[in-house]
Amino acid sequence: MDLTPRLLEQFTVLAEEKHFGRAASRLMMSQPPLSQAVQRLERIVGTRLLERNSQGVSLTPAGEAFAADARRILEAQECALARARRIASGQEGELRVGFVNSLGHWHLPRLLADAAEQLPGLRLHLRQTSTAELTELVRSGAVDLALVRQPALDDDLTVHRLTEERLCAALPAAHRLAGADRLCLADLREDSFALPGDGPLRQLAQRMLLACDRAGFVPTVRAHADDLPGLLSYAASGLCVTLAPEHTAALSFPGVRFLPLTDEAPELTTTIAALHRPDVDPAVRSLLALAAASFAG
C-alpha cells in the first residue's frame, strides 16, 4: 500500500482537529472514507496512531511523532513543487551574465537592483570582457546572456536592442571650455586626446576617431587606456580630453567635467544590446525582459 500525499494530509488534518466530523468537513469528504483511510494508514505504519473515544480522538505517542513528520513531508513536497514551477517560469535559477566595461557604472547596477527586487530567486554570476569575447562566450555556452555595445549581427545568436546612449566630452575641470553647457567636437581640435587602447574598449576608440574625422580633424592622441577609469584619470590629470558614454557622468569623477556634444554624427550614438543563444531557458527570458525595462528607464 502506498503512503500517498492525500493519506498524509488526511491524517494531519485529523491530528489537528481530533474529531472525525470536523476533519472530514475540512477535507470535504464524509466520515466513513476518512476512518477507512486512517485504518489503512495504521496498517502501513504497523502500529496504532489514534485512540478513539466518545469525545473524538487522541493521538498515541507514535501518532504524535508521525503527525509531526507528516507535516514536514507535506511542506517539503509543497516547497519542491513551488521551486520547480519557479524555475520553469524563469523566476529562480543561476545565470552567467557577461557585460562590457562601459556598462558597469550605470546600467548594470540598476539591472542588479531590479533583479534582486523582482527576481529574488535568480542568482547572477558576472563576467566582464570585450564585446568580441563575450560574443564567443555566448556562442560556446560559457555565458548565458551578454550585455554589450554595438554588437555585430550574428546568424548564430539572437540580438535584442535595449537602448541607445550618446557619447559626451570628458574635460579636465580646469579646461577652457569646462564652464560651457555643451560643445561641438570641433571645439576640441587643438586638445590632446586619451583614447582606448586595443582592448575591451577598442570599438569606442574607432567611434571616437570616426566622429573626429566627421568633425573635420584628426585628434592628437597623447595617451591610451584600456578602461573608462583610465581614460577619465587622464582627463582628471589635466593632460587630455576624451569621450565617454553620457551615463558615465553619474560617477562624479573628481576633476572631470562632462559636457553633451551637439554634433549629429551617428558615431556618437551607441547601441546597447543583449546577446543570447536562440534556445534560451525561461530564466534568460525573465532577465532579458527585466533588462529591457531597466535599460530603457
ChimeraX attribute file (.defattr): number of C-alpha atoms within 10 A of each C-alpha:
attribute: neighborCount
match mode: 1-to-1
recipient: residues
	/A:1	7
	/A:2	8
	/A:3	11
	/A:4	9
	/A:5	13
	/A:6	12
	/A:7	16
	/A:8	21
	/A:9	17
	/A:10	20
	/A:11	26
	/A:12	22
	/A:13	19
	/A:14	27
	/A:15	22
	/A:16	13
	/A:17	17
	/A:18	20
	/A:19	19
	/A:20	20
	/A:21	17
	/A:22	16
	/A:23	22
	/A:24	20
	/A:25	11
	/A:26	13
	/A:27	16
	/A:28	9
	/A:29	13
	/A:30	13
	/A:31	17
	/A:32	11
	/A:33	11
	/A:34	20
	/A:35	16
	/A:36	11
	/A:37	17
	/A:38	19
	/A:39	15
	/A:40	16
	/A:41	22
	/A:42	15
	/A:43	13
	/A:44	12
	/A:45	14
	/A:46	9
	/A:47	12
	/A:48	16
	/A:49	24
	/A:50	22
	/A:51	12
	/A:52	13
	/A:53	9
	/A:54	6
	/A:55	8
	/A:56	15
	/A:57	16
	/A:58	19
	/A:59	19
	/A:60	14
	/A:61	12
	/A:62	13
	/A:63	21
	/A:64	16
	/A:65	12
	/A:66	19
	/A:67	22
	/A:68	12
	/A:69	14
	/A:70	18
	/A:71	16
	/A:72	12
	/A:73	15
	/A:74	16
	/A:75	12
	/A:76	12
	/A:77	13
	/A:78	11
	/A:79	12
	/A:80	12
	/A:81	11
	/A:82	12
	/A:83	16
	/A:84	14
	/A:85	13
	/A:86	18
	/A:87	17
	/A:88	14
	/A:89	14
	/A:90	20
	/A:91	24
	/A:92	20
	/A:93	19
	/A:94	16
	/A:95	18
	/A:96	17
	/A:97	22
	/A:98	28
	/A:99	22
	/A:100	23
	/A:101	22
	/A:102	23
	/A:103	18
	/A:104	15
	/A:105	15
	/A:106	17
	/A:107	19
	/A:108	20
	/A:109	13
	/A:110	15
	/A:111	18
	/A:112	17
	/A:113	13
	/A:114	17
	/A:115	21
	/A:116	13
	/A:117	10
	/A:118	14
	/A:119	20
	/A:120	13
	/A:121	17
	/A:122	20
	/A:123	16
	/A:124	16
	/A:125	11
	/A:126	14
	/A:127	14
	/A:128	18
	/A:129	16
	/A:130	19
	/A:131	25
	/A:132	14
	/A:133	14
	/A:134	26
	/A:135	24
	/A:136	13
	/A:137	17
	/A:138	21
	/A:139	18
	/A:140	11
	/A:141	12
	/A:142	13
	/A:143	23
	/A:144	23
	/A:145	26
	/A:146	26
	/A:147	29
	/A:148	26
	/A:149	26
	/A:150	15
	/A:151	20
	/A:152	10
	/A:153	9
	/A:154	11
	/A:155	8
	/A:156	12
	/A:157	16
	/A:158	15
	/A:159	20
	/A:160	15
	/A:161	17
	/A:162	20
	/A:163	18
	/A:164	14
	/A:165	14
	/A:166	17
	/A:167	23
	/A:168	25
	/A:169	24
	/A:170	28
	/A:171	29
	/A:172	25
	/A:173	18
	/A:174	14
	/A:175	16
	/A:176	9
	/A:177	16
	/A:178	18
	/A:179	11
	/A:180	10
	/A:181	10
	/A:182	15
	/A:183	17
	/A:184	16
	/A:185	23
	/A:186	18
	/A:187	10
	/A:188	20
	/A:189	16
	/A:190	11
	/A:191	18
	/A:192	17
	/A:193	24
	/A:194	25
	/A:195	31
	/A:196	24
	/A:197	17
	/A:198	12
	/A:199	13
	/A:200	19
	/A:201	22
	/A:202	18
	/A:203	18
	/A:204	23
	/A:205	19
	/A:206	13
	/A:207	19
	/A:208	23
	/A:209	16
	/A:210	18
	/A:211	21
	/A:212	19
	/A:213	15
	/A:214	17
	/A:215	18
	/A:216	12
	/A:217	16
	/A:218	14
	/A:219	19
	/A:220	15
	/A:221	14
	/A:222	14
	/A:223	18
	/A:224	16
	/A:225	19
	/A:226	16
	/A:227	18
	/A:228	20
	/A:229	15
	/A:230	16
	/A:231	24
	/A:232	27
	/A:233	19
	/A:234	25
	/A:235	27
	/A:236	21
	/A:237	16
	/A:238	16
	/A:239	17
	/A:240	24
	/A:241	27
	/A:242	27
	/A:243	30
	/A:244	22
	/A:245	21
	/A:246	19
	/A:247	17
	/A:248	23
	/A:249	18
	/A:250	10
	/A:251	10
	/A:252	10
	/A:253	16
	/A:254	13
	/A:255	17
	/A:256	24
	/A:257	23
	/A:258	26
	/A:259	23
	/A:260	18
	/A:261	20
	/A:262	12
	/A:263	15
	/A:264	12
	/A:265	16
	/A:266	12
	/A:267	18
	/A:268	22
	/A:269	17
	/A:270	17
	/A:271	14
	/A:272	20
	/A:273	20
	/A:274	22
	/A:275	25
	/A:276	25
	/A:277	19
	/A:278	12
	/A:279	9
	/A:280	12
	/A:281	15
	/A:282	17
	/A:283	23
	/A:284	23
	/A:285	16
	/A:286	18
	/A:287	24
	/A:288	20
	/A:289	12
	/A:290	17
	/A:291	24
	/A:292	17
	/A:293	14
	/A:294	20
	/A:295	17
	/A:296	10
	/A:297	9
